[in-house]
């Protein structure tokens, strides 16, 4: 038999995919791992400023590129809930990061991951 699937929201860079088949008797097996590299094109452009930031962080770009903003600390923990989205439009998001401790954070968007320093 032949199977296929489509990732409608792939990550940029290197991704690994495989399928799991489960039989009616409960036995399962995995397909071979397929590696896909999705390169960013020059049309993807986001800006994050100021950097370093004190209380407010602004992210600009097109609507697709700044969708689903995630903020991670150095341990890779999602600290997005500790921030407050002040304003969001089609090409700009303003985030209040005043509740975060001083240090380095990773801002993940659909388009990129950027390092930001909180003063």
Buried (B, 14 or more C-beta within 10 A) or exposed (E): EEEEEEEEEEEBEEEEEEEEEEEEEEEEEEEEEEEEEEEEEEEBEBEBEEBEBEEBBBBBBBEEBBBEBEBBBEEEEEBBEBBEEEEBEEEBBBBBBBEBEEEEBBBBBBBBEBEBEBE
